[in-house]
């Protein structure tokens, strides 16, 4: 098949591309019940995934946005379940307030303990995180077992997260772990169903840090 015309982008300026993308998202999303504080997070998720259904599936605890922004501005540690989430988060905005992103799943002690106990490294990583950052922002994009462990730690009083971003992707326990999270009366951002993943988790945290930064102006 031959094409007579060469496709050319309407713009190559990064800022213009993002602005136009968000305009398209707003126009195509249509009427919704998200608050003015929640919708920028929804937009970032759709921008990262091009998935409107995923954006519509997001669920926010009423205190999630305010608690997340306040925690970022206090420099509360962000705990990621995997390195991919850690890598994608814009650390400069967190470090501006004294925070940073931590991930424990690759720690040698975590691997040894997980093997000895016959559980996933994600579970042991969350237990270690609970000791070092009990009030942290826990960001789960890949491992449902990590989210289920956080839920257990909350129920047993071992952690009091400032926010839980629970958007693991997958077919085994992903949707179920998010439903369990939504039963808790703690600040959370999650989504319904199997979809999720590192880009979604990263987009949520980056959206919150942008909202936190806007308060400086």
N, C-alpha and C positions, 0 to 999 in steps of 0.2 A: 504494500500500500504506500502511495506517495502523497505527500502534502505539499501544496504549492506555496503555502504561507508559513513563515517561521514564527513560532510563538515568541512574543516578547513580554516580559513582566510589565505591569502597569507602573511599578516603581521598584527601585532597588535600594532606596533609603531605609535603613532598619526601622527608624522611628515611624516613618510613614506606613511601612508594612504592618507594624503592630497596631497602629491607630486604625488602619483600614480593617484589619482582622477583627478588632473589637467592635467596630461598627457593624460588620457583617454578623457577628455573633449576637449582638443586641437585637438587630433587625430580625434575624431568623429565629431567635429564641421565642419571641412573642410574649404574651401576657404570662405572668408568673406570680407566685406568692412569696418569693424570697424577699427579705428585707434589704434596705439600701446598703447595709453593712455586709450582708451575706452574698449579694449578687456579684461583687468583684471577685470573690473566691470562685463562684460558679463559672464566671467568665474565664478565669485563668485555667481552670480545669479543662474547659472546652477548647481553649486556645492550645493547650498542650496535647490534646488527644483528638481534636476534630470530631468529638463524639457528643452530640447534643443529648442523647439518651442518658449517657453517663452523668452529664451535668444536671439533668433533671432528677436523677436518682440520689443526689446529695441530701443528707439530713444533718441539721445543725441543732445541737442543744442550745436552748435560749441564751446561755451564758458563754457559748463557745468563742465568739468573735472577741468580745470584751476581755475574756480571760486570756485568750491567746495573745492579744496585743499587749496587755499589761505584763504578761510573763516575758515576752520578748524585750520589752522596755526595761524590765528588771534584770535582764541578763541571765534568765533561767536557762539551764542547759537543754538543748534539743537532743533527744535520743532517737537515732534511726535504727531500723531493724537490719538494714543491709548497706553495704558501701555505695551501692548505686543511688540510694536515696541521699546519703551523706554527700556524695559528689555533686548532685544536682542542686542542692540548696544553696542559695546565694548567701555565703557566709559573711560577706562584708557588712551587710545590714545588721546581722546578729551581733557581730563583733563590735559594732559601733556602740552597743549597749552593754558590752561585756560578756555576751553569750557566745556559744559555739555549738558545733554539731559533733556528737559522740556516737560511735558504733562499736559494739563489743563482740559481735558474732565471730570475727576472725581471731580473737585473742586465743593464744594457745591453751590457757587454763580453761577457757570455755569449751573448747573442743574435747579436751581430756575429760572434764567433768560430764559432759553430755554423753560421751561414749561409755563412761563408767555407769551412768544412771540409765542408759538406754532411752534417752529422750533427745529431742532436737536441740541443736546449738542455739536456735532462736529462743527457746525456753530459758536456758541457762544464761544467755545474754541479757534477757529482761530481768532476771533475778539479780545479776550483777549490777545492772543499771539502777535497779530499785535501791540498792545500797548506796550508790554514789550520787544519784539524782532523784530522790523520792518525790520531789515536786516538779519534775521536769516536764517538758513537752514531749510526749512519746509519739513517734511517727512511724506507722506500720504500713508499708506498701506492698510487701511480698509474703510475709510469713503469718498465716492464720494462727499458728501455734504461739507466736509471740503475742498476738492480740489476746488470745485466750488466757495466756499467762498474766498479762497486765490486768485483765478482768479479775482473775483469781487474787492477785496481789492487792487490788483495790478492795475486794470483798473481805479480805483478811486483815485490812488495815496496814499493810506494809508499804503502800504508796498512796500519795494524794496528788495525782497529776494536775498540773495547771491546765493541761489540755491533752486529749488523746485524739490523734488523727488516725483513724482506723479504716484503711482502704485496701486491704490485701486482695490480690487477684488470685483466682484459681477455682478448682472444681471440688476440692476436699476441704471442707470447713470454712471456706472464705466467706460465703454468704451468711452462714450460721454464726460465725464469730462476730460479724458486724451486727447482727440482730441481738446478740447477747450484750454487746457494748451499748446498744440503744436502750437497754433496760436499766442501765445505771444512771443515777442522778449525779453525773459529773460532767464537766465541759467536754464535749466531743464533737468531731466532725467525721461523718462516715457516709457510706452510700449503700443502697439496697442492691443486692445481687452479687453475681460472681465477678463483675468487672472491677477494675481498680489498677493497682500497680505503682511502680516507682514514679513515673511521670505525674500521676495524679497526686501522690503524697507530696512530691516536690512542689507542684503547682500550688497546693494549698498553703504550705509553709511560706513560699515566696510571696503569695498574695497577702498573707498576714503581716509579713515583715514590711511590705510596701505600705500597708495601711498604718502600721506602727510608725513608719518614717514620716508619713504625711502629717502626723501630729506635731512634728518639729517646726512646721511652717505656719 
